[in-house]
């Protein structure tokens, strides 16, 4: 192991991230043969194969997964060292890659902007994806921190609440139930729903909310894979939707859709900042989490003035 260098760790991580030698070489600014040679050198040095070639690209072996985990730990240690040195020098620097589920895209940029005003020397990258994508990248150490409404059940994480996340049922403004009070759950279940894809946080909450309605969870309605498409479908009169209040604030305020007063709604969830529990918490991560805990809620859209039950 004495011949294994930082360059080798980064090379193996790049192969794992990119999936192919040629893609890893491009990411590293090297040639394909150079990366292949480095991989051969590492495997010879440790005496075991790290990757298997397949039709789908380079797949890490069990030994490769152990090596990749060590590579992540080394990279995080080097980042922490640099940030601690900068802190000793009085320089508030660092960089963060922040993942956010798609529902969070309606406020995450405002949070980033607010944080940058207080920490202008911390470089930030925001990546939006669906819940499965966000969890996968958090698991693979791609994200330093993730913003989501439900913490992953099968990944050791540390989660902190930074704001409330109400879920509501919306309809087009001319829907016959608009203006009705205390609509029973059984009545709203008769409507045609436009729903998110299976596995999304909103879909899981929807299924829990209407779990006692026979057959609805199995055949919930028309499935669409983005909040934007769902909003357009509702405004076009294709049905009603169970959706985050934060995604529809603008449309409700503009009178393009309405929040229905259904018994048990809003369903209240919370927004979390999530990091892996086995990672090193850098000063930049700590600063961002503290910022969210203290000020994150003020960046969330509010529907209270339009619909008193949603605060």
Residue pairs with C-beta under 8 A, 6 or more apart in sequence:
1 45
1 46
2 45
3 41
3 45
4 42
4 45
4 46
6 74
6 78
7 38
8 38
8 41
8 42
9 67
9 70
9 71
9 74
9 75
10 28
10 71
10 75
11 24
11 28
11 35
11 38
11 39
11 42
12 39
12 42
12 50
12 64
12 67
12 68
12 71
13 68
13 71
13 72
13 75
14 24
14 27
14 28
14 35
15 21
15 24
15 35
15 39
15 51
15 58
16 58
16 60
16 64
16 68
16 140
17 24
17 27
17 140
17 142
18 24
18 26
18 27
19 56
19 57
19 58
20 57
20 58
21 32
21 35
21 36
21 39
21 58
22 32
24 35
25 31
25 32
25 34
25 35
28 35
39 50
39 51
42 50
42 67
43 49
43 50
46 63
46 67
48 61
48 63
49 61
49 63
49 64
50 60
50 61
50 63
50 64
50 67
51 58
51 59
51 60
51 61
51 64
52 58
52 59
52 60
52 61
53 59
60 67
60 68
72 141
73 280
76 141
76 279
76 280
76 282
77 280
79 94
79 95
79 280
79 282
80 280
80 282
83 93
83 94
83 282
83 283
83 284
84 283
86 92
86 93
86 94
87 283
91 121
92 119
92 121
92 122
92 283
92 287
93 121
93 122
93 284
94 121
94 122
94 123
94 282
94 283
94 284
94 287
95 122
95 123
95 124
95 125
95 284
96 122
96 123
96 124
96 125
96 144
96 145
96 284
96 285
96 288
97 125
97 127
97 142
97 143
97 144
98 108
98 112
98 124
98 125
98 126
98 127
98 143
98 144
98 145
98 146
98 147
98 288
99 127
99 128
99 129
99 134
99 137
99 138
99 142
99 143
99 145
99 146
99 147
100 108
100 126
100 127
100 128
100 129
100 134
100 146
100 147
100 148
101 128
101 129
101 130
101 131
101 134
101 146
101 147
101 148
101 149
101 201
102 128
102 129
102 130
102 226
102 227
103 149
103 201
103 202
103 227
103 244
103 246
103 247
104 128
104 147
104 148
104 149
104 271
105 128
106 244
106 246
106 247
106 249
106 301
107 246
107 299
107 300
107 301
108 126
108 128
108 147
109 126
110 299
111 147
111 292
111 296
111 299
112 124
112 126
114 291
114 295
114 299
115 122
115 124
115 287
115 288
115 291
116 122
116 124
118 291
119 284
119 287
119 288
119 291
122 284
122 287
122 288
127 137
127 142
127 143
129 137
130 197
130 200
130 225
131 148
131 150
131 199
131 200
131 201
132 199
134 143
134 146
134 148
135 146
135 148
135 152
135 155
137 143
137 146
138 146
138 152
138 155
138 157
138 274
138 276
139 152
139 155
139 276
141 276
141 279
144 275
144 279
144 282
144 284
144 285
145 273
145 274
145 275
145 285
145 288
145 289
146 273
146 274
146 275
147 271
147 272
147 273
147 274
148 201
148 271
148 272
148 274
149 165
149 201
149 202
149 244
149 269
149 270
149 271
149 272
150 201
150 204
150 269
150 272
151 157
151 159
151 272
151 274
152 274
155 276
156 276
156 277
156 278
157 274
157 275
157 276
157 277
158 274
158 275
158 276
158 277
159 272
159 273
159 274
160 272
160 273
160 289
160 292
160 293
161 270
161 271
161 272
161 293
162 271
162 272
162 273
162 292
162 293
162 296
162 297
163 270
163 271
163 296
163 297
163 300
164 268
164 269
164 270
164 271
164 297
164 300
164 311
165 244
165 245
165 246
165 268
165 269
165 270
165 271
165 300
166 244
166 245
166 246
166 266
166 267
166 268
166 269
166 303
166 310
166 311
167 202
167 205
167 206
167 209
167 242
167 243
167 244
167 245
167 265
167 266
167 267
167 268
167 269
168 242
168 243
168 244
168 245
168 248
168 259
168 260
168 265
168 266
168 303
168 307
168 310
169 188
169 240
169 241
169 242
169 243
169 259
169 260
169 262
169 265
170 234
170 240
170 241
170 243
170 248
170 251
170 252
170 257
170 258
170 259
170 260
171 177
171 178
171 191
171 234
171 240
171 257
171 258
171 260
172 234
172 235
172 236
172 237
172 257
172 258
173 255
173 256
173 257
173 258
174 237
175 240
175 258
175 260
177 183
177 187
177 188
177 191
177 260
178 258
178 260
180 260
180 261
181 261
182 261
182 263
183 260
183 261
183 262
183 263
184 262
184 263
185 209
185 210
185 212
185 213
185 262
185 263
185 264
186 213
188 240
188 260
188 262
189 210
189 213
189 216
191 239
191 240
192 221
192 222
192 238
192 239
192 240
193 206
193 220
193 221
193 222
193 239
193 240
193 241
193 242
194 221
194 222
194 224
194 230
194 233
194 234
194 238
194 239
194 240
194 241
195 203
195 206
195 220
195 221
195 222
195 223
195 224
195 230
195 241
195 242
196 202
196 203
196 206
196 223
196 224
196 225
196 227
196 230
197 203
197 223
197 224
197 225
198 223
201 269
202 227
202 242
202 243
202 244
205 242
205 267
205 269
206 220
206 242
207 217
207 220
209 242
209 264
209 265
209 267
210 216
210 217
210 220
211 217
221 239
222 233
222 238
222 239
224 230
224 233
227 243
227 244
227 247
230 241
230 243
231 241
231 243
231 247
231 248
231 251
231 257
233 239
233 241
234 240
234 241
234 257
235 251
235 256
235 257
240 260
245 259
245 266
245 301
245 303
245 310
246 300
246 301
248 257
248 259
248 303
249 301
249 302
249 303
249 306
250 301
251 257
252 258
252 259
252 303
252 306
252 307
253 306
259 303
259 306
259 307
259 310
261 307
261 309
265 309
266 309
266 310
271 296
271 300
273 288
273 289
273 292
273 293
273 296
275 281
275 285
275 289
302 310
302 311
303 310
304 310
304 311
